Amino acid sequence: MARSFVVVALFVSVLCFSSVLARKTPEKFNIEGKIYCDPCQFAFESRLSFPLAGVNVTLICIKEENDTVTYVKNSTTDANGMYNIPARGDHEEEICVVIADSPNKGQCKEAMPNTSDRIILTNNMGVTSSVRYVNPLGFMTQTIDSQCNLVVKELGLDTLDD
């Protein structure tokens, strides 16, 4: 009798311990991206583009059916225009967007069409890495740099008008 009690106690202990191990920990993601300035008003990066430091970047997740904000996290770009936003949780049922605020200082205050980008924050979509990369987001100068004509020729964009 005592022996069967020990076996049952051991079995219950193993079962409880395995359930603790099986408990899912919250998913963690690192959202990485870059903010740049386009002095040519190309609306894409060129060799004349340069990084923007000190730009505020916000990750927002929203439940689409009722437009409820479910998650918000902020970051700021470093000297290389790079940012990293650590995020927690599975947001499969939500739309998550990274938005760059317009820089407060400097010459690059004109918004481009791509000052935000959607990002998937779930492991249920086939992406195994916890790092999520956002497309580069940019701003433009009000005036076009004099070297931009040379870049247009280098890229072969001057032949498009023919």
Protein Blocks (a to p, Z undefined) as FASTA:
>chain_A
ZZmmmmmmmmmmmmmmmmmmmpccdddddddddddddfkonopacfkbccdehiacdddd
ddfklopafbdcdddddfkopacdddedjfklpccdddddddfbdjblbccfklcccddd
dfknopabfbdcddddddddfbdcfklmmmmmmnopmmmmZZ
